[in-house]
């Protein structure tokens, strides 16, 4: 009894049609079609910037087309959560659409903050599609250097 389910023979290989331009062209078309759907090409939404000064942590998020009422910002410890809803605009039935790249629906983005912040004094503003959060750091909690000793 053989453990190999099939055996490759030289006669079967010689009867196969040569692999040529058609196979290469099909692979190229397939890859080109799915290039836009690769996850590594998709940026998380909303895109964020996080920076800090001696007294504050500054977070900016790009949220174009979203009203302030459709945003929910919360903080739990050092975890900042931004949730929102991008609503679809009403379209007329008499319009004929040929191309639509805009996206609609709910989103959520979480980011860990580099320092503890005072959740009771956060300032949040939305201007020209950019959400800006100024998060004051908790007094007394600063980064410290710890000396490493040898034994």
WOHUZI-V937281 format. One record per residue. N is the residue number from 0. PSI is psi in whole degrees, -180 to 180 (none if undefined). OMEGA is omega in whole degrees, 0 to 359 (none if undefined). D_FIRST is the distance of its C-alpha to the first C-alpha in Angstrom with 2 decimals. Layout:
N,PSI,OMEGA,D_FIRST + N,PSI,OMEGA,D_FIRST
//
This chain:
0,135,182,0.00 + 1,139,177,3.78 + 2,-12,179,6.66 + 3,122,186,9.03 + 4,-25,179,10.15 + 5,159,183,11.93 + 6,131,181,13.02 + 7,128,178,16.73 + 8,152,181,18.40 + 9,-31,182,21.96 + 10,-37,179,23.06 + 11,-38,181,22.39 + 12,-38,183,24.32 + 13,-23,180,27.17 + 14,-14,182,27.75 + 15,142,178,28.32 + 16,150,181,32.04 + 17,141,177,33.54 + 18,124,185,34.02 + 19,-139,187,37.72 + 20,-34,182,40.83 + 21,-45,180,39.84 + 22,-44,179,37.00 + 23,-41,180,39.30 + 24,-40,178,42.10 + 25,-42,177,40.04 + 26,-42,180,38.98 + 27,-45,180,42.62 + 28,-42,179,43.93 + 29,-48,180,41.42 + 30,-39,180,42.33 + 31,-41,180,46.02 + 32,-43,185,45.95 + 33,0,178,44.40 + 34,-39,182,46.48 + 35,-15,185,49.17 + 36,2,181,46.84 + 37,137,183,45.43 + 38,-30,182,46.44 + 39,-17,178,47.52 + 40,-8,183,50.20 + 41,120,178,51.65 + 42,146,177,54.42 + 43,151,179,54.98 + 44,134,356,57.98 + 45,156,176,60.65 + 46,140,186,60.71 + 47,154,167,62.43 + 48,133,179,64.49 + 49,127,177,65.24 + 50,168,179,67.90 + 51,152,172,70.22 + 52,-171,180,73.70 + 53,-30,185,75.42 + 54,-15,185,76.30 + 55,161,168,73.93 + 56,131,182,70.43 + 57,126,179,70.52 + 58,129,173,67.79 + 59,141,180,67.97 + 60,132,177,65.65 + 61,116,181,65.73 + 62,63,183,65.91 + 63,140,176,67.41 + 64,9,182,68.46 + 65,129,179,68.27 + 66,155,180,71.40 + 67,-33,179,72.37 + 68,-21,181,72.15 + 69,9,179,68.45 + 70,143,175,67.62 + 71,119,180,66.91 + 72,128,178,66.96 + 73,160,179,66.18 + 74,136,179,65.68 + 75,103,186,64.01 + 76,-120,178,64.50 + 77,13,183,63.43 + 78,115,179,61.28 + 79,133,179,63.01 + 80,129,175,61.75 + 81,119,178,62.94 + 82,154,178,62.17 + 83,177,181,63.49 + 84,121,175,63.42 + 85,112,187,63.86 + 86,143,179,65.29 + 87,137,178,64.85 + 88,150,179,68.09 + 89,136,178,69.26 + 90,145,179,68.60 + 91,142,178,70.66 + 92,-19,181,69.11 + 93,-9,180,71.14 + 94,145,174,69.37 + 95,120,183,66.50 + 96,134,179,64.01 + 97,-26,183,62.14 + 98,131,179,60.72 + 99,115,181,60.55 + 100,-4,181,59.12 + 101,146,180,60.92 + 102,153,181,59.02 + 103,156,177,60.28 + 104,-170,182,59.32 + 105,153,175,59.09 + 106,160,176,58.19 + 107,137,178,58.07 + 108,132,178,58.07 + 109,144,178,58.15 + 110,140,177,59.14 + 111,130,182,59.81 + 112,151,183,63.34 + 113,-9,182,64.17 + 114,162,175,66.93 + 115,138,183,68.24 + 116,160,179,70.60 + 117,100,186,73.42 + 118,-22,181,72.06 + 119,-10,184,75.57 + 120,31,180,76.99 + 121,136,176,74.43 + 122,128,180,75.93 + 123,127,178,73.93 + 124,149,178,75.20 + 125,119,180,73.80 + 126,127,178,75.35 + 127,40,176,74.19 + 128,11,179,70.63 + 129,120,175,70.28 + 130,125,180,70.07 + 131,126,178,71.67 + 132,125,174,71.37 + 133,113,185,73.61 + 134,108,180,72.38 + 135,137,179,74.81 + 136,153,177,73.25 + 137,130,181,73.98 + 138,139,176,76.92 + 139,-17,179,76.22 + 140,100,179,72.52 + 141,156,177,72.15 + 142,139,179,69.48 + 143,147,172,70.15 + 144,138,180,69.02 + 145,124,180,67.81 + 146,133,179,68.47 + 147,127,182,65.60 + 148,150,176,66.79 + 149,153,179,65.25 + 150,none,none,65.28
//
